């Protein structure tokens, strides 16, 4: 049963409420937050955001407090997950703020986009059917042709699962009901196709599928069978000669709070270095989060890359690529920004065996 704050008509999942109560307000997480380091103040800290949810849980929110007041701290969160990494108990204020945005029906993609997504989810006839020749399913991103080429080189003939197209957009920006409907569509298509392996080259999509069982156990099969594109390629199967002598830097992306080995996989493949500055996490989501000090946080991100003197900056998310490309063109144009799929395509992977995960 959902918990309800009668004054706000706000519903929060009990598991999220229990997570908020684990926070002992020690404040160790505060300096891990790039927004809090710029803005300061308790309401901009992970500890303060956790406390907000505790107040909602204990119904200590004054009836005069509006949805807008509750939403403001949630929109100030970059969803980077650094608070969870710093916390000994792994408490994630980012996950709590995602729950609040969903509960308040926040739509940062705009009403027109929300209407399109709702209609898309209700019209499965818009989605192409798989053919018998396919032995894998691909959840599409912005680099579909290149991703399919890499899958083919890996021995997989992947069918584009169009029901997954809006997933990256709605994972953080739409109500939970819309996300569930999209996951239901993906699950239906996945089962109709015979439970074929799932592939994606968008870290946002990969990690929301991985964390989908937290929403409902019925998505466990999707989480068990999702493969990120770097997992299709072994270290000795790509040729990085095109990037010889260049400094490669990889974005330290921890969005959707899912622990995995994707970053290590990419480091092994490209031989690059990890951008360890926590300000650079999940930057592509920043324009959607209503951060008052966006320019200051963005400059900190640009400085973190500039001091490393990177020739190539690799992102795992198309949203992050767009953000960083625009950011660095303004502050540090010497660095070229590439999505991981573009990098792999340029290396020309040549594989003959499908991945073990499939």
C-alpha positions in Angstrom: 0.0 0.0 0.0 1.2 3.4 -0.9 2.0 6.1 1.7 -0.1 9.2 1.4 0.4 12.8 2.5 -3.2 14.0 2.5 -2.2 17.7 2.3 -0.3 17.2 -0.9 -2.0 14.0 -2.2 1.6 12.7 -2.6 2.3 9.0 -3.0 5.7 7.5 -2.4 6.7 3.9 -2.6 7.3 2.3 0.8 10.7 1.0 -0.1 11.8 4.6 -0.9 10.4 5.8 2.4 12.3 3.0 4.2 15.5 4.0 2.4 15.1 7.7 3.5 14.9 6.5 7.1 18.3 4.8 6.9 19.9 8.2 6.6 21.4 9.2 10.0 22.0 12.8 8.9 25.8 12.6 9.4 26.5 14.9 6.4 29.4 12.8 5.0 27.6 13.0 1.6 27.3 16.7 1.5 30.7 17.6 -0.1 30.3 14.8 -2.7 27.4 16.8 -4.2 28.5 19.1 -7.0 25.4 21.3 -6.6 25.8 21.7 -2.8 29.5 22.6 -3.2 28.4 25.6 -5.4 25.1 26.6 -3.8 25.7 25.6 -0.1 22.6 25.5 2.2 20.9 22.5 3.8 18.1 22.3 1.1 20.8 21.8 -1.6 22.5 19.0 0.2 21.8 15.2 -0.1 21.2 15.1 3.7 18.6 17.9 3.4 16.9 16.1 0.5 16.8 12.9 2.5 15.3 14.9 5.4 12.6 16.3 3.1 11.4 12.8 2.3 11.6 11.8 6.0 9.3 14.8 6.8 6.9 13.5 4.1 7.0 10.0 5.6 6.3 11.3 9.1 3.7 13.8 7.8 5.5 16.7 9.3 5.0 18.9 6.2 2.9 21.9 7.0 -0.3 22.0 5.0 0.6 25.4 3.6 3.6 23.9 1.7 2.8 23.5 -2.0 3.9 21.0 -4.6 6.2 23.6 -6.0 8.0 24.0 -2.6 8.5 20.2 -2.5 9.6 20.0 -6.1 12.3 22.6 -5.8 14.9 20.5 -3.9 14.2 17.6 -6.2 14.9 19.7 -9.3 18.2 20.8 -7.7 19.5 17.3 -7.8 21.7 16.3 -10.8 20.9 12.6 -10.2 24.6 11.8 -10.3 24.6 9.2 -7.5 27.7 10.6 -5.7 25.8 10.8 -2.4 25.2 7.1 -2.5 28.8 6.5 -3.3 29.9 8.6 -0.3 27.4 7.1 2.1 28.5 4.1 4.2 24.9 2.8 4.0 24.5 3.6 0.3 21.6 5.9 0.8 20.7 7.6 -2.5 19.1 11.1 -2.3 19.1 11.0 -6.1 16.8 8.0 -6.0 14.6 9.7 -3.4 14.3 12.9 -5.6 13.4 10.8 -8.6 10.5 9.3 -6.6 9.3 12.8 -5.6 9.3 14.0 -9.2 7.4 11.0 -10.3 4.9 11.3 -7.4 4.3 15.0 -8.3 3.8 14.1 -12.0 6.7 16.3 -13.1 7.2 16.4 -16.8 10.3 18.3 -17.9 9.9 17.2 -21.5 6.9 19.5 -21.9 3.2 18.7 -22.3 3.4 18.1 -26.1 6.2 15.5 -25.6 4.3 13.9 -22.8 1.2 13.6 -24.9 3.2 12.0 -27.7 4.8 9.5 -25.4 1.4 8.6 -23.9 -0.1 8.0 -27.3 3.0 6.1 -28.4 2.7 3.8 -25.5 -1.0 3.1 -26.3 -0.3 2.3 -29.9 1.7 -0.9 -30.2 0.8 -1.1 -33.9 3.4 1.7 -34.4 6.1 -0.7 -33.5 7.6 -3.0 -36.1 7.4 -6.7 -35.7 10.5 -8.9 -35.5 11.3 -11.4 -38.2 12.6 -14.9 -37.8 16.1 -14.0 -38.8 16.8 -12.0 -35.7 18.7 -13.5 -32.7 18.9 -10.4 -30.5 16.8 -7.3 -29.7 18.2 -3.7 -29.6 16.8 -0.9 -27.5 17.6 2.1 -29.7 19.6 5.2 -28.9 20.9 8.1 -31.0 23.5 5.9 -32.8 21.4 3.0 -34.0 23.1 2.3 -37.4 26.6 2.1 -35.8 25.3 0.0 -32.9 23.6 -2.5 -35.2 26.9 -2.7 -37.2 28.8 -3.5 -34.0 26.2 -6.1 -33.0 26.5 -7.7 -36.5 30.3 -7.9 -36.1 29.6 -9.6 -32.8 27.6 -12.3 -34.5 24.2 -10.9 -33.6 21.4 -9.9 -36.0 19.5 -7.5 -33.9 16.0 -6.3 -34.3 15.3 -2.7 -33.3 12.8 -2.8 -30.4 10.9 0.4 -31.0 8.9 0.1 -27.8 12.2 1.1 -26.0 12.7 4.3 -28.0 11.3 6.7 -25.4 12.8 4.9 -22.4 15.9 7.1 -21.9 13.6 10.2 -22.0 11.0 9.1 -19.5 13.2 7.2 -17.1 13.8 10.4 -15.0 11.4 12.8 -16.4 8.0 11.2 -16.5 5.6 9.8 -13.9 6.1 6.2 -12.7 2.9 5.1 -14.4 4.3 6.1 -17.8 7.6 4.4 -17.1 5.8 1.2 -16.1 3.8 1.3 -19.3 6.9 1.6 -21.4 8.5 -1.2 -19.5 5.4 -3.3 -20.0 5.5 -2.7 -23.7 9.2 -3.7 -23.8 8.4 -6.8 -21.8 5.5 -7.8 -24.1 7.7 -7.4 -27.2 10.6 -9.2 -25.5 8.4 -12.2 -24.7 6.7 -12.2 -28.1 10.2 -12.3 -29.7 11.1 -15.4 -27.7 13.1 -13.8 -24.9 16.0 -12.9 -27.1 19.1 -11.1 -25.7 18.6 -7.4 -25.2 21.3 -4.9 -26.3 21.7 -1.1 -25.9 24.4 1.5 -26.3 22.8 4.1 -24.0 23.9 3.8 -20.4 20.6 5.5 -19.3 18.6 2.7 -20.9 20.9 0.0 -19.7 20.8 1.1 -16.1 17.1 1.8 -15.9 16.4 -1.8 -17.2 18.9 -3.1 -14.7 17.1 -1.3 -11.9 13.6 -2.1 -13.2 13.1 -5.0 -10.8 13.1 -2.4 -8.0 9.8 -1.1 -9.6 8.4 -4.6 -10.0 9.8 -8.1 -9.9 8.0 -8.9 -13.2 10.9 -7.0 -15.0 13.6 -9.3 -13.6 14.0 -11.2 -16.9 14.7 -7.9 -18.7 17.3 -7.0 -16.2 18.9 -10.4 -16.4 19.2 -10.3 -20.2 20.2 -6.7 -20.9 23.8 -6.2 -22.4 25.6 -2.9 -22.8 27.4 -2.7 -26.2 30.9 -2.7 -24.7 30.2 -6.1 -23.3 29.9 -7.4 -26.8 33.6 -6.7 -27.5 36.7 -8.2 -26.1 39.8 -6.1 -25.4 41.9 -7.6 -28.1 39.2 -7.3 -30.8 39.3 -3.6 -31.5 42.0 -1.6 -33.3 42.7 1.8 -31.5 45.4 2.8 -34.0 43.3 5.7 -35.2 43.7 7.2 -31.7 47.4 6.4 -31.2 49.2 9.2 -29.3 45.9 10.8 -28.2 44.8 11.2 -24.6 41.4 9.5 -24.1 39.2 10.5 -21.2 36.1 8.6 -20.1 33.2 10.3 -18.3 32.6 8.9 -14.8 28.9 8.3 -15.3 27.0 6.8 -12.4 23.4 7.6 -13.4 20.5 5.4 -12.2 22.4 4.3 -9.2 23.2 0.8 -10.5 26.5 -0.9 -9.6 28.1 -2.6 -12.6 31.4 -3.0 -14.4 30.6 -0.9 -17.5 33.2 1.8 -16.7 35.9 -0.8 -16.3 34.9 -2.5 -19.5 35.2 0.7 -21.4 38.6 1.5 -19.8 39.9 -1.9 -20.8 38.7 -1.4 -24.4 40.0 2.1 -25.0 43.0 2.2 -22.7 41.9 5.7 -21.6 41.7 7.4 -18.2 38.7 7.9 -16.0 37.5 11.5 -15.3 37.3 11.2 -11.5 35.9 14.6 -10.8 32.5 14.0 -9.3 31.2 17.2 -10.9 31.3 15.4 -14.2 28.7 12.7 -13.4 25.5 12.5 -15.5 26.0 16.0 -16.8 23.5 15.5 -19.7 20.6 15.5 -17.1 21.6 18.9 -15.7 19.6 21.0 -18.1 16.5 19.2 -16.9 17.1 19.6 -13.2 16.4 23.3 -12.6 19.8 24.0 -11.0 20.2 27.7 -10.1 23.9 27.6 -10.5 24.1 25.7 -13.8 26.8 28.0 -15.2 29.1 27.6 -12.2 28.6 23.8 -12.1 29.2 23.6 -15.9 32.4 25.6 -15.6 33.7 23.2 -12.9 33.0 20.3 -15.3 34.9 22.1 -18.2 37.9 22.8 -15.9 38.0 19.1 -14.8 38.4 18.1 -18.4 40.7 20.9 -19.5 43.3 20.2 -16.8 43.5 16.6 -18.1 44.3 17.9 -21.6 42.2 15.3 -23.2 42.1 14.9 -27.0 39.0 12.7 -26.9 36.3 12.7 -24.3 34.1 9.5 -24.4 30.6 9.5 -23.0 28.2 6.6 -22.5 25.0 8.6 -23.0 23.8 10.7 -26.0 22.4 13.3 -23.6 25.8 13.6 -22.0 27.5 13.9 -25.4 25.2 16.7 -26.5 25.8 18.6 -23.2 29.6 18.2 -23.2 30.0 19.0 -26.9 28.2 22.3 -26.3 30.0 23.0 -23.0 33.5 22.3 -24.4 33.0 24.3 -27.6 32.5 27.3 -25.3 35.2 26.6 -22.7 37.7 24.1 -24.1 37.3 23.4 -27.8 40.5 21.3 -28.0 38.7 18.2 -26.8 36.6 16.2 -29.2 33.5 14.6 -27.6 32.5 11.1 -28.8 29.8 8.7 -27.8 31.1 5.2 -27.0 29.4 3.8 -30.1 31.1 6.3 -32.3 34.5 5.4 -30.8 33.9 1.7 -31.2 32.8 2.2 -34.9 36.0 4.2 -35.5 38.1 1.4 -34.1 36.5 -1.1 -36.4 35.7 -4.1 -34.1 35.8 -7.5 -35.8 34.2 -10.2 -33.8 33.1 -13.7 -34.7 31.7 -14.9 -31.4 28.5 -13.7 -29.6 29.0 -12.5 -26.1 28.8 -15.0 -23.2 26.0 -13.0 -21.6 23.8 -13.9 -24.5 
